[in-house]
Amino acid sequence: MFSIKLNLLSVGTNAKTSKGDDKNTLTAILYLAPNTISGYNVCPNASPGCIASCLFTAGRGAMTSVQEARTRKTRLFFEDNNLFIKLLCSDLLKFEDYCSKNNITGYVRLNGTSDIRWEDIIVPDHNAYLFDLFKNLRFYDYTKIPDRLNAAKFDNYKILYSRSELDSSETILRQLKLGLNVSIVFEKELPQTYLGYEVINGDLNDLRWNDPSGVIVGLKAKGLAKKDISGFVIRQLD
């Protein structure tokens, strides 16, 4: 049981990541206040359907205290970024050290409820990119930003494109051809293929590092997404 106190990251609080974690793996997540809830926009490409279906209030996120804490973190990121990065690096160092001592593979998802270009973040005290300082950790994220090509230069950071109702089939295919897997939310049962690409079940766990390349990560609509009429959720295919 991970019991180390962290400033920004959460470990063992997400039901989906816990499905993938076992005695050999552990996942840490950074939760911020999505979209413009904090007064700052951390989801620049969020679509109306994505905003309406956001899981910000799912699970522990339904608690007012948790929402307020995530809002404070988000404001800190924008209002005192140097301190935020310092606290984040402290958390990552503790998490990395714990995983190393316990012979565990550590996974980190920095965009739990945000869409920040972490590949562009430089740690001031080290004048180095964030991901270069924590080579022993495996970072991953979902993104709706279609041109995050800089992320590919880090071998310990993996992203997949998250489809919204604003994306055409051509956009999805373009991301797949660029080498990114694409996550798509479906109404009920997942199809075996979509747009000619294999669909794998992304609800089994959140360890996207283990997915094969060139696939669509299918997710079933949950929470508010079940009521979506924007097109964010792909309706049942006949």
C-alpha positions as CSV (number, residue, x, y, z in Angstrom):
1,M,0.0,0.0,0.0
2,F,1.5,3.3,-1.1
3,S,1.3,5.6,1.9
4,I,3.8,8.4,1.1
5,K,2.4,11.9,1.3
6,L,2.5,13.7,-2.0
7,N,1.7,17.4,-2.8
8,L,0.1,17.1,-6.2
9,L,-0.1,13.5,-7.5
10,S,-2.7,10.9,-6.5
11,V,-1.8,7.2,-6.2
12,G,-4.3,4.4,-5.8
13,T,-7.4,6.6,-6.0
14,N,-8.6,5.8,-9.5
15,A,-10.7,2.7,-10.0
16,K,-9.6,2.3,-13.6
17,T,-5.9,2.6,-13.1
18,S,-6.2,0.2,-10.1
19,K,-7.4,-2.5,-12.5
20,G,-4.1,-2.4,-14.2
21,D,-1.9,-2.0,-11.1
22,D,-0.6,-5.2,-9.5
23,K,2.3,-6.1,-7.4
24,N,4.6,-5.1,-10.2
25,T,3.0,-1.8,-11.4
26,L,1.7,1.4,-9.8
27,T,0.1,4.5,-11.4
28,A,0.2,8.1,-10.2
29,I,-2.2,10.7,-11.6
30,L,-2.3,14.5,-11.6
31,Y,-5.8,15.8,-11.4
32,L,-6.5,19.5,-12.2
33,A,-9.7,21.4,-12.7
34,P,-10.6,20.8,-16.3
35,N,-11.6,23.3,-19.1
36,T,-11.9,26.8,-17.5
37,I,-13.4,25.8,-14.1
38,S,-10.4,27.4,-12.3
39,G,-10.5,30.5,-14.4
40,Y,-7.6,29.2,-16.5
41,N,-8.0,26.9,-19.6
42,V,-6.2,23.6,-19.3
43,C,-8.2,21.9,-22.1
44,P,-7.6,24.2,-25.1
45,N,-9.2,21.8,-27.6
46,A,-12.1,20.6,-25.5
47,S,-15.3,20.2,-27.5
48,P,-18.8,20.9,-26.2
49,G,-19.5,17.2,-26.0
50,C,-16.3,16.6,-24.1
51,I,-17.0,19.4,-21.6
52,A,-20.6,18.1,-21.0
53,S,-19.3,14.5,-20.5
54,C,-16.3,15.3,-18.4
55,L,-15.6,12.9,-15.5
56,F,-14.4,15.7,-13.3
57,T,-17.2,15.0,-10.8
58,A,-16.9,11.2,-11.0
59,G,-15.8,9.2,-8.0
60,R,-14.0,11.2,-5.4
61,G,-14.4,14.2,-7.7
62,A,-17.9,14.5,-6.6
63,M,-16.6,15.8,-3.2
64,T,-16.5,19.6,-2.9
65,S,-13.2,19.4,-1.0
66,V,-11.6,17.4,-3.8
67,Q,-12.9,19.8,-6.5
68,E,-11.5,22.8,-4.5
69,A,-8.1,21.1,-4.1
70,R,-7.9,20.5,-7.9
71,T,-8.8,24.1,-8.5
72,R,-6.1,25.3,-6.2
73,K,-3.6,23.1,-8.0
74,T,-4.6,24.5,-11.3
75,R,-4.3,28.1,-10.2
76,L,-0.9,27.3,-8.7
77,F,0.2,26.0,-12.1
78,F,-0.6,29.3,-13.8
79,E,0.1,31.7,-11.0
80,D,3.4,30.3,-9.6
81,N,4.5,27.8,-12.1
82,N,8.0,27.5,-10.7
83,L,6.7,26.4,-7.3
84,F,4.2,24.0,-9.0
85,I,7.0,22.3,-11.0
86,K,9.1,22.1,-7.9
87,L,6.3,20.4,-6.0
88,L,5.6,18.1,-9.0
89,C,9.3,17.1,-9.3
90,S,9.4,16.4,-5.5
91,D,6.3,14.0,-5.9
92,L,7.8,12.3,-9.0
93,L,11.1,11.8,-7.2
94,K,9.4,10.2,-4.2
95,F,7.2,8.0,-6.5
96,E,10.2,7.0,-8.6
97,D,12.2,6.1,-5.5
98,Y,9.4,4.1,-4.1
99,C,8.9,2.1,-7.3
100,S,12.6,1.5,-7.6
101,K,13.0,0.2,-4.0
102,N,10.0,-2.1,-4.4
103,N,10.9,-3.3,-7.9
104,I,7.8,-1.8,-9.4
105,T,7.2,-0.2,-12.8
106,G,5.9,3.3,-12.2
107,Y,3.4,4.9,-14.6
108,V,2.4,8.5,-14.4
109,R,-0.5,10.3,-16.1
110,L,-0.1,14.0,-15.8
111,N,-3.3,14.9,-17.7
112,G,-5.8,13.1,-15.6
113,T,-8.4,15.9,-16.2
114,S,-6.4,18.3,-18.3
115,D,-4.6,18.6,-21.7
116,I,-1.3,20.4,-21.1
117,R,1.7,20.0,-23.4
118,W,4.0,18.5,-20.7
119,E,6.6,17.8,-23.4
120,D,7.4,21.5,-23.5
121,I,7.9,21.9,-19.7
122,I,11.4,22.7,-18.7
123,V,12.4,22.4,-15.0
124,P,14.1,25.7,-14.1
125,D,16.5,24.4,-11.4
126,H,17.9,21.8,-13.9
127,N,17.4,23.5,-17.2
128,A,16.1,20.2,-18.5
129,Y,12.9,18.8,-19.8
130,L,10.6,17.2,-17.2
131,F,10.6,13.8,-18.8
132,D,14.4,13.7,-19.1
133,L,14.7,14.0,-15.3
134,F,12.6,10.9,-14.6
135,K,13.8,8.3,-17.1
136,N,12.7,5.4,-14.9
137,L,9.0,6.4,-15.0
138,R,6.6,5.8,-17.9
139,F,4.4,8.8,-18.6
140,Y,1.3,8.7,-20.7
141,D,-1.7,10.9,-21.6
142,Y,-4.8,11.3,-23.6
143,T,-5.0,14.4,-25.8
144,K,-7.3,16.3,-28.0
145,I,-4.5,18.5,-29.4
146,P,-3.7,17.0,-32.8
147,D,-0.2,18.4,-33.3
148,R,1.7,17.3,-30.3
149,L,4.6,16.0,-32.3
150,N,7.2,17.1,-29.8
151,A,6.0,14.4,-27.5
152,A,7.5,11.8,-29.7
153,K,11.1,12.9,-28.9
154,F,10.7,11.3,-25.4
155,D,10.9,7.6,-25.2
156,N,9.3,7.6,-21.7
157,Y,6.2,9.6,-22.8
158,K,3.3,8.0,-24.8
159,I,0.2,9.9,-25.8
160,L,-2.9,8.8,-27.7
161,Y,-5.4,11.0,-29.5
162,S,-8.9,11.3,-27.9
163,R,-11.6,11.7,-30.5
164,S,-14.4,14.3,-30.1
165,E,-17.6,15.1,-32.0
166,L,-15.7,17.8,-33.9
167,D,-13.2,15.3,-35.5
168,S,-13.9,14.0,-39.0
169,S,-13.0,10.4,-40.0
170,E,-10.0,12.0,-41.9
171,T,-8.7,13.5,-38.7
172,I,-8.9,10.2,-36.9
173,L,-7.2,8.4,-39.7
174,R,-4.5,11.0,-39.9
175,Q,-3.6,10.5,-36.2
176,L,-3.4,6.8,-36.7
177,K,-1.1,7.2,-39.7
178,L,1.1,9.5,-37.5
179,G,1.6,6.6,-35.2
180,L,-0.9,7.6,-32.5
181,N,-3.6,5.3,-31.2
182,V,-7.0,6.9,-30.9
183,S,-9.5,6.6,-28.1
184,I,-13.2,6.7,-29.0
185,V,-16.2,6.5,-26.8
186,F,-19.0,4.2,-27.9
187,E,-22.6,4.1,-26.7
188,K,-22.8,0.4,-25.6
189,E,-20.9,-2.6,-27.0
190,L,-17.5,-2.0,-28.6
191,P,-17.3,-2.9,-32.3
192,Q,-14.5,-5.2,-33.4
193,T,-13.3,-2.6,-35.9
194,Y,-13.9,1.0,-36.7
195,L,-12.7,2.8,-39.9
196,G,-10.9,-0.3,-40.8
197,Y,-8.8,-0.4,-37.6
198,E,-9.0,-2.9,-34.7
199,V,-10.8,-1.8,-31.6
200,I,-9.4,-2.9,-28.3
201,N,-11.2,-2.6,-24.9
202,G,-9.8,0.4,-23.1
203,D,-12.0,-0.2,-20.1
204,L,-10.1,-3.3,-18.9
205,N,-7.4,-1.0,-17.5
206,D,-5.6,2.3,-18.1
207,L,-2.1,0.9,-18.9
208,R,-2.0,2.4,-22.4
209,W,1.7,1.6,-22.6
210,N,0.8,-2.0,-23.2
211,D,-1.4,-1.4,-26.2
212,P,-0.3,-2.5,-29.6
213,S,0.3,0.3,-32.2
214,G,-2.2,1.2,-34.8
215,V,-5.4,0.5,-32.9
216,I,-8.5,2.3,-31.6
217,V,-8.9,2.2,-27.9
218,G,-12.7,1.8,-27.4
219,L,-14.4,3.1,-24.2
220,K,-18.0,2.6,-23.2
221,A,-20.0,5.8,-22.3
222,K,-20.0,6.4,-18.6
223,G,-21.7,9.0,-16.3
224,L,-22.9,12.0,-18.1
225,A,-21.6,10.7,-21.4
226,K,-24.5,8.2,-21.5
227,K,-26.9,11.2,-22.2
228,D,-24.7,12.7,-24.9
229,I,-26.4,13.9,-28.0
230,S,-23.6,16.0,-29.4
231,G,-21.9,13.1,-31.3
232,F,-19.1,12.9,-28.8
233,V,-20.3,9.3,-28.1
234,I,-20.5,7.0,-31.2
235,R,-24.0,5.6,-31.1
236,Q,-24.7,1.9,-31.3
237,L,-23.5,0.5,-34.6
238,D,-25.9,-1.8,-36.4
